[in-house]
Amino acid sequence: MSRPRRLLCLAVVSALVTVALIAPASSQTTPTAKSGGVLNMMLREDLSQGFSIHETSTISTVWPAMPCLNNLVLFDPLKKTESVDTIIGELAEKWSWQDNYRNLVFFLRKNVKWHDGQPFTSRDVKFTFDMLREAPDAPAKLRINPRKDWYANVEAIETPDAYTAVFRLKRPQPSLLLMLASGYTPVYAAHVPPASYRTGCIGTGPFKVKEWRKGEFVEYVKNPDYFVKGRPYLDGLKYFVIVERGTRQAALQAGKLDVAFPGETSKTAAEQLKKAVPQLVVTPFSQNVSDNIIMNVKKPPFDNLKVRLAVSHGIDRRALIRAVHQGGAVIGAGLAPKPWGFWGIGEKDLLGLPGYGAKPAEEKALAKKLMAEAGFTPDKPLKVEIVTRAIAVYVDMASFVINELKQIGIEATLKQIETAQWHAMATRGDYQIGANLTGIGPDDPDANYYENYACGSPRNYSQYCNEEVMKLFDGQSQELDPKKRLALNVAIQRKLEADAARPILDWKIDYFTVWPHVKNMIPHQSIYNFGRMQEVWTDK
Amino acid sequence: MKTYLAQRLVIALLTLLGMSMVIFTLLRLAPGDIVDILFSTAGYVSPSEKQAIMKELGIDRPYWVQYVDWLRQIVTGDFGKSYRYDQPAWEIIRPLVPVTLELAALSIVFAVVIGVPTGVVSAVRQDTTLDYLLRVFSLAGLAMPSFWLGMVIILGLVTWFAWIPPLTYVSPGENFKLHAVQFLLPALAVGYRSSALIMRITRSSLLEVMREDYIRTAWAKGQRGRIVIWRHALKNAMLPVVTVIGIEFAFLIGGLVVTETVFNLPGVARFLVQAILWRDYPVVQNLVMFIAIVVILSNLFVDMLYGVLDPRVRYGS
């Protein structure tokens, strides 16, 4: 063999050896994203308000409508944690806080088109948020506007040019950015009536609606003009409406569906699925939904703090988590605790609060003492009707609570309220005590407090109103130092529990289940914020 | 015959009118309305906004105005708009009808194909081991709810074959094989229960007929067993069986709720329940009227069939 040939052979062999050595290593790394494929997902009910996210608060709308729309900013779909550090631009290329957090300036992308070909401009931003905050000169009005309170601090929205939008605030509110990053906060097109989102969707999002067959499915196709180059990876999405839970689970198990519904999979269900199909990927994450007790503080006997505290002391949270959720929940106060949430109080710090003590017998003894002080004894027990929604997850929890209350001398009977009546009844305060579930969009104090504890809020079902606490809400809201804000929030949560404003029983964990070929589907700490599907791809 | 048909049609119209009043009233007696449901998905209630939406949907008007308006719409072939979907109610109802009709018809076919022969065999072999086995089989069908059987079928399929039927409606033109599979399984689950009823009616009716003199005469004349049973006895025993089949078919049109839900079939019954939960009055009212029409027509058909099966039956005033 001539020298050049020997050298060539040597080079080829070396190259082959190198490739052989490198290959196993690269196969262990994250595979490169692939384009194509359709992701099949489930819905437990049809879209309640079509694609009109702004007119609803249910995940049944937010989850299937998110792929059509975009926000100004969004919690990074690739990161589990939702915080100010994980916010990325969507329609806003960048943003800037100015005038000591009084002005929030968004610099908008210039290459964005609505699905009907119209250009996206700052006019759409002003249209959307003036409509949401119900500005006097707003060009349109929503039929139902559940999150108007989120924008109470917005004084004006200015659009100096077609690609700049300025949110002028009455006072500093760093949280506003987090609320704008929620799945609840898409930008609507100014050139179509808001009502049209109930029947169709003109968005800027990564997917366009192909067909919505009522009661059957929603089908999307890739938006070829999407402003993020190379996205979305998937060619389409299909959300099947499957009302029966057993059928949903069977469809996932059979591989007809690729992804479970957020907030749907209990620990037990996930264990069953894993047993049947070991390769399924289960990721526990916080639903940002709490079980809680609402007590009407305007009506006797729950206008008496001692009775409310007795109720709070009397319910063994840990037993509830074991019995009702089979371990699929964690204890916490007003906000989801770490590591499931960012702002909540950890188990160790909860020990001193009513009902969180490690010794249930002691808690119950204390509860009985409080009841006696309030004038209720075994001979003269308190008799109440506990209301709850006529949905299994509510009824299971309420039944447990009734048993717990019985042990402290409260004789409670269960009254199930149909969904059609539940919110009207709770808002009017036509009840004494109720077993309730509360879901929160972003894991942020402002989104929770102003909605569920603020004086006059229609979702403040217990009618709790404390001006001092309201000041604390405002104080934490405008606190710019993150550490100080966290400390303020711990204090607020402790105060709310001490006042038994709405005793929190637990925070539910979802065991989100997907097939292993589904990539980049990363559940966040709230079920409402990771449905965009822009980064999701399938390795089928 | 013509007079009889005319009479029946008049009665049918009166029945439908009565039915319309009942469903209209019952719907409004149920607590809550569409606006309450809309607010419940938003998690709050605003009385002023509620009033505005009620006005927009026309449900703030007096009940009698709403009722007359609905009747007027029916007469003009306009079935109103779905409150939930803001779309003509008929556009929503139309695709559901063939799904339910096909499922009900297929279930009845299964029921008859299984129920009649087993009923005959059971009667002919009365008090034998085979009779007992068939009776146990039929009792099991009666005792087993069809939705439970449906769920067992689905779980069995997913456990053993990692497969379940399609999740959305597949039309025969799209894929006939898949379409057949999609309907055969739920039809089998529903048909088994109905077959049990038909089997028991067939058995008892046939036993009764077989004790008649003319059957004894047929045996005495030395006619073959098959002819005695199938030609003489069964034909006369079929009147109550046909009645049951008619009633079962009519029942299935509105009674397939859980089966349609378990098999995720977009039929009338499943949609009706959703519409009731949403208080979507135009959809509910018109779907119920559709079911009522099917019930009336199937009863009429059964009555007409009596004349074919039993020449002694005469239709007249």
Interface residues (C-beta under 8 A of the other chain):
Chain A: E45 D46 S48 Q49 G50 E55 T56 S57 T58 S60 T61 R143 I144 N145 P146 A195 R198 T199 R213 K214 G215 E216 F217 F240 I242 V243 E244 G246 T247 A250 A251 Q253 A254 G255 K256 L257 A276 E418 T419 A420 Q421 W422 H423 A424 T427 R428 P458 R459
Chain B: P31 G32 D33 D36 I37 L38 F39 S40 T41 A42 G43 Y44 V45 S46 E49 A52 I53 E56 R84 Y85 D86 Q87 I92 M151 I154 L155 L157 V158 T159 A162 W163 I164 L167 T168 Y169 T261 V262 F263 N264 P266 R270 F271 Q274 L277 R279
